[in-house]
Amino acid sequence: MKKILFIAFIALAATFEMNAQQYKVITSVESIVPNGLGRSRIVNALEDKDYREFTSVQTEEDNTRNKSKRGEIRVKNFEETKLLNFYNLGGIRFQNIAANDALITSMINDMIANGWELAFVVSAVESEGGKGDGQGIFITRYIFRK
């Protein structure tokens, strides 16, 4: 009987643990603007937002919109860690990429040391792509869970 209760308790605790996960997103933005004119950062929000406060439901019958202001969505408390740009006047700087990798690795290791697990990594590139191609970023979202 004791074994059955113990196994039931462990199963219940495992179920609770699976349901009590939380996620955290940290984003790195690395400039791919030629001549080193862009800005590169790691950005970490220090406050939570409830997406439901800024969500509206739209149907054919009822076109109710959420009347929240854009300024209410903005996060005012966040960390911003400087990174180096991929390019300078001489072209691509591999030394800058290595420095950024070291900072991002430090951030990931710190998150893991604080009980977070790196669950997903998603990245994309945005570039103007037109004549002269004067704008662009490489963005990576690190999604942690615990």
N, CA and C of each residue as an Amber inpcrd file, in Angstrom:
protein
   438
   0.8120000  -1.1980000   0.0000000   0.0000000   0.0000000   0.0000000
   0.8560000   1.2630000   0.0000000   1.9460000   1.2270000   0.7730000
   2.8340000   2.3820000   0.8390000   3.4680000   2.6520000  -0.5230000
   3.8310000   1.5630000  -1.2280000   4.4350000   1.7250000  -2.5510000
   3.4490000   2.3610000  -3.5310000   2.2040000   1.9600000  -3.4640000
   1.1850000   2.5230000  -4.3620000   0.9980000   4.0050000  -4.0760000
   0.9250000   4.3790000  -2.8120000   0.7940000   5.7890000  -2.4490000
   2.0170000   6.5890000  -2.8990000   3.1940000   6.0100000  -2.7170000
   4.4220000   6.6940000  -3.1320000   4.4420000   6.9060000  -4.6430000
   4.0910000   5.8900000  -5.4050000   4.0620000   5.9980000  -6.8660000
   2.9990000   7.0120000  -7.3020000   1.8430000   7.0050000  -6.6530000
   0.7900000   7.9810000  -6.9780000   1.2630000   9.3980000  -6.6730000
   1.9590000   9.5710000  -5.5590000   2.4810000  10.8930000  -5.1960000
   3.5010000  11.3700000  -6.2260000   4.4150000  10.5030000  -6.6420000
   5.4280000  10.8610000  -7.6510000   4.7570000  11.2110000  -8.9760000
   3.7620000  10.4360000  -9.3780000   3.0490000  10.7250000 -10.6300000
   2.3340000  12.0650000 -10.5520000   1.7140000  12.3500000  -9.4090000
   1.0250000  13.6200000  -9.2210000   2.0280000  14.7810000  -9.2500000
   3.1520000  14.6220000  -8.5890000   4.1810000  15.6670000  -8.5730000
   4.7390000  15.8930000  -9.9740000   4.9550000  14.8370000 -10.7320000
   5.4650000  14.9710000 -12.1010000   4.4600000  15.6960000 -12.9800000
   3.1800000  15.4020000 -12.8130000   2.1370000  16.0910000 -13.5800000
   2.1070000  17.5640000 -13.2290000   2.1950000  17.8820000 -11.9490000
   2.1880000  19.2870000 -11.5190000   3.3990000  20.0140000 -12.0730000
   4.5540000  19.3770000 -12.0310000   5.7810000  19.9970000 -12.5300000
   5.6700000  20.2990000 -14.0260000   5.0780000  19.4120000 -14.7980000
   4.9380000  19.6280000 -16.2290000   4.0000000  20.8000000 -16.5190000
   2.9840000  20.9900000 -15.7060000   2.0220000  22.0580000 -15.9230000
   2.5120000  23.4100000 -15.4280000   3.5200000  23.4250000 -14.5840000
   3.9580000  24.6660000 -13.9600000   5.1850000  25.2620000 -14.6570000
   5.3390000  25.0330000 -15.9340000   6.4920000  25.5780000 -16.6530000
   6.2770000  27.0440000 -16.9710000   7.3620000  27.7810000 -16.9790000
   7.3100000  29.1500000 -17.4370000   8.3750000  29.3400000 -18.5140000
   8.1420000  30.3020000 -19.3710000   9.0390000  30.5770000 -20.4880000
   9.5400000  32.0060000 -20.4080000  10.7170000  32.2120000 -20.9630000
  11.3320000  33.5470000 -21.0120000  12.0110000  33.6780000 -22.3660000
  11.8060000  34.8190000 -23.0220000  12.4130000  35.0830000 -24.3240000
  13.4370000  36.1980000 -24.1650000  14.6370000  35.9510000 -24.6630000
  15.6840000  36.9700000 -24.7390000  16.0860000  37.0650000 -26.2020000
  16.2420000  38.2810000 -26.6990000  16.4830000  38.5080000 -28.1200000
  17.8290000  39.1800000 -28.3420000  18.5710000  38.6790000 -29.3260000
  19.7700000  39.3970000 -29.7750000  19.4850000  39.9660000 -31.1580000
  19.9030000  41.2100000 -31.3420000  19.7570000  41.8960000 -32.6210000
  21.1550000  42.3150000 -33.0370000  21.6140000  41.7910000 -34.1710000
  22.9630000  42.1000000 -34.6510000  22.8550000  42.8010000 -35.9910000
  23.5010000  43.9390000 -36.0770000  23.4070000  44.7620000 -37.2720000
  24.1870000  44.1420000 -38.4280000  23.5470000  44.1500000 -39.6010000
  24.2510000  43.7640000 -40.8210000  24.2720000  44.9460000 -41.7860000
  24.2680000  46.1530000 -41.1910000  24.3530000  47.3770000 -41.9760000
  25.8180000  47.5990000 -42.3500000  26.1000000  47.8390000 -43.6180000
  27.4870000  48.0740000 -44.0210000  28.1110000  49.2650000 -43.3040000
  29.4300000  49.2480000 -43.2000000  30.2390000  50.3210000 -42.6100000
  30.0520000  50.4670000 -41.1120000  29.4530000  49.4900000 -40.4410000
  29.3210000  49.5340000 -38.9930000  28.4020000  50.6100000 -38.4690000
  27.4270000  51.0380000 -39.2620000  26.5460000  52.1330000 -38.8480000
  25.3810000  51.6720000 -37.9800000  25.1150000  50.3800000 -37.9120000
  23.9640000  49.8960000 -37.1520000  24.2500000  49.7530000 -35.6720000
  23.2390000  49.2550000 -34.9390000  23.3830000  48.9990000 -33.5060000
  23.0650000  47.5380000 -33.2490000  23.8240000  46.9140000 -32.3550000
  23.6280000  45.5100000 -32.0210000  23.4710000  45.3770000 -30.5150000
  22.4860000  44.5720000 -30.0760000  22.1840000  44.4480000 -28.6490000
  21.6020000  43.0790000 -28.3220000  21.7280000  42.6980000 -27.0410000
  20.9200000  41.6360000 -26.4340000  19.8710000  42.3680000 -25.6070000
  18.6020000  42.0150000 -25.7730000  17.5170000  42.7010000 -25.0810000
  16.7500000  41.6920000 -24.2340000  16.5330000  42.0600000 -22.9590000
  15.8600000  41.1940000 -22.0050000  14.8210000  42.0140000 -21.2380000
  13.5480000  41.7350000 -21.4490000  12.4790000  42.4470000 -20.7300000
  12.5150000  42.0770000 -19.2540000  12.3990000  43.0780000 -18.3940000
  12.4120000  42.8480000 -16.9460000  11.0230000  42.9560000 -16.3280000
  10.0100000  43.0530000 -17.1630000   8.6310000  43.0820000 -16.6730000
   7.7840000  42.1750000 -17.5540000   6.6940000  41.7080000 -16.9910000
   5.7850000  40.8150000 -17.7170000   4.6180000  41.6070000 -18.2690000
   4.0830000  41.1190000 -19.3580000   2.8780000  41.6740000 -19.9640000
   1.9020000  40.5230000 -20.1960000   0.6200000  40.8120000 -20.0520000
  -0.4150000  39.8270000 -20.3370000  -0.9520000  40.1160000 -21.7300000
  -0.6920000  39.2390000 -22.6690000  -1.0970000  39.4550000 -24.0620000
  -2.6000000  39.6810000 -24.1910000  -3.3890000  39.1150000 -23.2690000
  -4.8510000  39.2450000 -23.3490000  -5.3160000  40.6890000 -23.2100000
  -4.5180000  41.5090000 -22.5210000  -4.8810000  42.9210000 -22.3730000
  -4.8080000  43.6730000 -23.7010000  -4.0980000  43.1200000 -24.6710000
  -3.8670000  43.8050000 -25.9400000  -4.4230000  43.0210000 -27.1230000
  -5.3100000  42.0810000 -26.8320000  -5.8900000  41.2140000 -27.8540000
  -7.3500000  41.5850000 -28.0800000  -7.7410000  41.6260000 -29.3440000
  -9.1370000  41.8860000 -29.6790000  -9.6980000  40.6910000 -30.4320000
 -11.0030000  40.5300000 -30.3300000 -11.7050000  39.4640000 -31.0400000
 -12.5030000  40.1210000 -32.1550000 -12.3560000  39.6090000 -33.3540000
 -13.0640000  40.1880000 -34.4910000 -13.8490000  39.0970000 -35.1990000
 -15.1470000  39.3380000 -35.3230000 -16.0200000  38.4210000 -36.0450000
 -16.8550000  39.2440000 -37.0100000 -17.5750000  38.5670000 -37.8840000
 -18.4380000  39.2760000 -38.8230000 -19.5590000  40.0110000 -38.0950000
 -20.0660000  39.4010000 -37.0140000 -21.1870000  39.9760000 -36.2840000
 -20.7530000  41.1080000 -35.3520000 -19.6030000  40.9430000 -34.7190000
 -19.1580000  41.9060000 -33.7130000 -17.7130000  42.2880000 -34.0080000
 -17.4900000  43.5000000 -34.3230000 -16.1400000  43.9640000 -34.6440000
 -15.5850000  44.7620000 -33.4600000 -15.5960000  44.1330000 -32.2760000
 -15.1080000  44.7770000 -31.0670000 -13.5870000  44.8100000 -31.0860000
 -13.0230000  45.9600000 -30.8190000 -11.5740000  46.0950000 -30.8050000
 -11.1070000  46.4830000 -29.4100000  -9.9350000  46.0120000 -29.0870000
  -9.2980000  46.4010000 -27.8410000  -8.8230000  47.8390000 -28.0050000
  -9.2060000  48.6980000 -27.1000000  -8.9050000  50.1270000 -27.2140000
  -7.6090000  50.5180000 -26.5000000  -6.7530000  49.5470000 -26.1940000
  -5.5040000  49.8800000 -25.4980000  -4.5980000  50.6940000 -26.4080000
  -3.7940000  51.5120000 -25.7840000  -2.8820000  52.3660000 -26.5250000
  -1.5600000  51.6440000 -26.7300000  -0.9110000  51.9460000 -27.8420000
   0.3690000  51.3090000 -28.1530000   1.3940000  51.5340000 -27.0460000
   1.3470000  52.6960000 -26.4320000   2.2850000  53.0030000 -25.3560000
   2.1460000  52.0750000 -24.1620000   0.9450000  51.5310000 -23.9570000
   0.7220000  50.6000000 -22.8500000   1.4020000  49.2600000 -23.0990000
   1.6330000  48.9250000 -24.3440000   2.2800000  47.6590000 -24.6860000
   3.7820000  47.7310000 -24.4130000   4.3470000  48.8930000 -24.5940000
   5.7940000  49.0470000 -24.4590000   6.2820000  48.6290000 -23.0800000
   7.4340000  47.9920000 -23.0710000   8.1060000  47.6080000 -21.8400000
   9.1330000  48.6910000 -21.5320000   9.0370000  49.2660000 -20.3400000
   9.9480000  50.3540000 -19.9670000  11.1630000  49.8370000 -19.1940000
  11.0420000  48.6630000 -18.5980000  12.1150000  48.0850000 -17.7980000
  12.7200000  46.8980000 -18.5520000  13.9300000  47.0940000 -19.0540000
  14.6050000  46.0160000 -19.7620000  16.1100000  46.1960000 -19.6670000
  16.8080000  45.0770000 -19.8500000  18.2680000  45.0950000 -19.9160000
  18.6720000  45.2030000 -21.3720000  19.7380000  45.9210000 -21.6090000
  20.2620000  46.0670000 -22.9670000  21.7760000  45.8560000 -22.8930000
  22.2420000  44.7710000 -23.4850000  23.6650000  44.4530000 -23.4990000
  24.2250000  44.7790000 -24.8690000  25.2510000  45.5970000 -24.9140000
  25.8300000  45.9900000 -26.1960000  26.5550000  44.8160000 -26.8460000
  26.3630000  44.7040000 -28.1500000  27.0930000  43.7650000 -28.9860000
  27.8200000  44.5730000 -30.0550000  28.7340000  43.9440000 -30.7350000
  29.4570000  44.6020000 -31.8250000  28.7490000  44.3310000 -33.1450000
  28.8750000  45.2520000 -34.0780000  28.2780000  45.0810000 -35.4010000
  29.0880000  44.0950000 -36.2260000  28.4350000  43.4170000 -37.1560000
  29.1090000  42.4550000 -38.0230000  30.0840000  43.1240000 -38.9830000
  29.7870000  44.3580000 -39.3630000  30.5940000  45.0580000 -40.3640000
  31.2540000  46.2960000 -39.7690000  32.3920000  46.6550000 -40.3530000
  32.9740000  47.9810000 -40.1140000  33.4000000  48.5210000 -41.4770000
  34.1540000  49.5850000 -41.4990000  34.5560000  50.1720000 -42.7890000
  35.3500000  49.2000000 -43.6540000  36.0490000  48.2780000 -43.0300000
  36.8490000  47.3050000 -43.7750000  36.0710000  46.0970000 -44.2480000
  34.8030000  45.9890000 -43.8820000  33.9870000  44.8370000 -44.2780000
  33.5950000  44.0100000 -43.0600000  33.3410000  42.7270000 -43.2840000
  32.8980000  41.8460000 -42.2020000  34.0350000  41.6750000 -41.1880000
  33.6910000  41.7050000 -39.8920000  34.6680000  41.5970000 -38.8110000
  34.4210000  40.2940000 -38.0530000  35.2180000  39.2780000 -38.3480000
  35.0640000  37.9900000 -37.6790000  35.3710000  38.1040000 -36.1890000
  36.2470000  39.0140000 -35.8270000  36.5630000  39.2730000 -34.4300000
  35.3090000  39.7630000 -33.6840000  34.5140000  40.5890000 -34.3300000
  33.2700000  41.0700000 -33.7230000  32.2680000  39.9250000 -33.5270000
  32.1970000  39.0380000 -34.4960000  31.2900000  37.8870000 -34.3880000
  31.7190000  37.0000000 -33.2170000  33.0250000  36.7660000 -33.0830000
  33.5370000  35.9570000 -31.9740000  33.2450000  36.6310000 -30.6320000
  33.3890000  37.9580000 -30.5650000  33.0910000  38.6910000 -29.3280000
  31.6080000  38.5680000 -28.9830000  30.7370000  38.7010000 -29.9800000
  29.2930000  38.5500000 -29.7490000  28.9690000  37.1390000 -29.2700000
  29.6030000  36.1440000 -29.8790000  29.3870000  34.7560000 -29.4550000
  29.7630000  34.5700000 -27.9900000  30.8680000  35.1960000 -27.5660000
  31.2980000  35.0830000 -26.1720000  30.2720000  35.7140000 -25.2270000
  29.7260000  36.8730000 -25.6070000  28.7190000  37.5260000 -24.7660000
  27.4140000  36.7370000 -24.7250000  26.9930000  36.2260000 -25.8690000
  25.7510000  35.4450000 -25.9200000  25.9210000  34.1490000 -25.1360000
  27.0810000  33.5160000 -25.2410000  27.3630000  32.3040000 -24.4700000
  27.3130000  32.5990000 -22.9800000  27.8730000  33.7300000 -22.5700000
  27.8390000  34.1340000 -21.1650000  26.3990000  34.3070000 -20.6890000
  25.5600000  34.9370000 -21.5210000  24.1580000  35.1400000 -21.1680000
  23.4420000  33.7950000 -21.0330000  23.6660000  32.8830000 -21.9750000
  23.0280000  31.5620000 -21.9190000  23.4830000  30.8130000 -20.6730000
  24.7860000  30.8200000 -20.3900000  25.3060000  30.1330000 -19.2020000
  24.7260000  30.7170000 -17.9180000  24.5400000  32.0390000 -17.8640000
  23.9480000  32.6850000 -16.6970000  22.4900000  32.2500000 -16.5180000
  21.7560000  32.1930000 -17.6110000  20.3600000  31.7520000 -17.5280000
  20.2870000  30.3000000 -17.0310000  21.1590000  29.4450000 -17.5470000
  21.1760000  28.0380000 -17.1260000  21.5540000  27.9310000 -15.6510000
  22.5290000  28.7340000 -15.2100000  22.9290000  28.7290000 -13.8030000
  21.7860000  29.1830000 -12.9030000  20.8550000  29.9610000 -13.4430000
  19.7010000  30.4300000 -12.6810000  18.4740000  29.5330000 -12.8480000
  18.6840000  28.3230000 -13.3350000  17.6090000  27.3380000 -13.3840000
  16.8140000  27.2770000 -14.6680000  17.1920000  28.0600000 -15.6750000
  16.4900000  28.0410000 -16.9610000  17.1420000  27.0260000 -17.8870000
  16.3500000  26.4630000 -18.7780000  16.8300000  25.5430000 -19.8100000
  16.6030000  26.2030000 -21.1690000  17.6150000  26.1720000 -22.0270000
  17.4480000  26.7070000 -23.3790000  16.5970000  25.7160000 -24.1660000
  15.3570000  26.1050000 -24.4570000  14.4080000  25.1920000 -25.0870000
  14.4020000  25.3270000 -26.6070000  14.4490000  26.5600000 -27.1120000
  14.3650000  26.8000000 -28.5540000  15.2170000  28.0040000 -28.9260000
  15.6950000  27.9990000 -30.1510000  16.3910000  29.1540000 -30.7130000
  15.7970000  29.3920000 -32.1020000  15.3510000  30.6290000 -32.3380000
  14.7510000  30.9930000 -33.6170000  15.4740000  32.2250000 -34.1310000
  15.8660000  32.1950000 -35.4090000  16.5690000  33.3640000 -35.9440000
  16.0620000  33.7080000 -37.3350000  16.3360000  34.9570000 -37.7140000
  15.9120000  35.4440000 -39.0230000  16.7860000  36.6180000 -39.4180000
  16.7650000  36.9330000 -40.6980000  17.4830000  38.0830000 -41.2200000
  16.4760000  38.9920000 -41.8940000  16.5990000  40.2820000 -41.6270000
  15.7730000  41.2780000 -42.3040000  16.7130000  42.2250000 -43.0230000
  16.5160000  42.3540000 -44.3080000  17.3570000  43.2410000 -45.1020000
  16.4960000  43.9440000 -46.1300000  16.8360000  45.1810000 -46.3910000
  16.0930000  45.9640000 -47.3830000  16.1330000  45.2660000 -48.7390000
  17.3050000  44.8190000 -49.1410000  17.4490000  44.0630000 -50.3700000
  17.3860000  44.8680000 -51.6480000  17.0910000  46.1500000 -51.5540000
  17.0210000  46.9930000 -52.7480000  18.3960000  47.5060000 -53.1430000
  18.4020000  48.4040000 -54.0670000  19.6450000  48.9870000 -54.5450000
  20.3730000  49.6670000 -53.3860000  21.6070000  49.3210000 -53.1820000
  22.3820000  49.8920000 -52.0910000  22.2640000  49.1070000 -50.7930000
  21.1710000  48.4100000 -50.5750000  20.9460000  47.5530000 -49.4080000
  21.5230000  48.1530000 -48.1280000  21.0320000  49.3150000 -47.7310000
  21.5920000  50.0360000 -46.6050000  21.0290000  49.6920000 -45.2410000
  20.1560000  48.6920000 -45.1320000  19.5660000  48.3640000 -43.8470000
  19.5340000  46.8580000 -43.6720000  19.6320000  46.4190000 -42.4160000
  19.4830000  45.0020000 -42.1590000  19.8360000  44.6240000 -40.7370000
  19.1840000  43.5710000 -40.2290000  19.4900000  43.0270000 -38.9150000
  19.4470000  41.5040000 -38.9780000  20.1860000  40.8990000 -38.0860000
  20.1350000  39.4630000 -37.8480000  19.5800000  39.3230000 -36.4440000
  18.3890000  38.7470000 -36.3220000  17.7220000  38.6740000 -35.0260000
  17.6180000  37.2180000 -34.5920000  17.8850000  36.9750000 -33.3090000
  17.7900000  35.6300000 -32.7520000  17.0020000  35.7030000 -31.4560000
  16.0220000  34.8300000 -31.3170000  15.2560000  34.7430000 -30.0800000
  15.6510000  33.4420000 -29.3690000  16.0870000  33.5970000 -28.1230000
  16.4600000  32.4720000 -27.2750000  15.2880000  32.2490000 -26.3210000
  14.6590000  31.0920000 -26.4040000  13.4790000  30.8080000 -25.6040000
  13.8790000  29.8000000 -24.5170000  13.7770000  30.2680000 -23.2770000
  14.1590000  29.4650000 -22.1200000  12.9090000  28.9980000 -21.4020000
  13.0350000  27.8830000 -20.6730000  11.9240000  27.4120000 -19.8350000
  12.4650000  26.8650000 -18.5160000  11.5990000  26.9150000 -17.5360000
  11.9100000  26.2280000 -16.2610000  10.6370000  25.7590000 -15.6090000
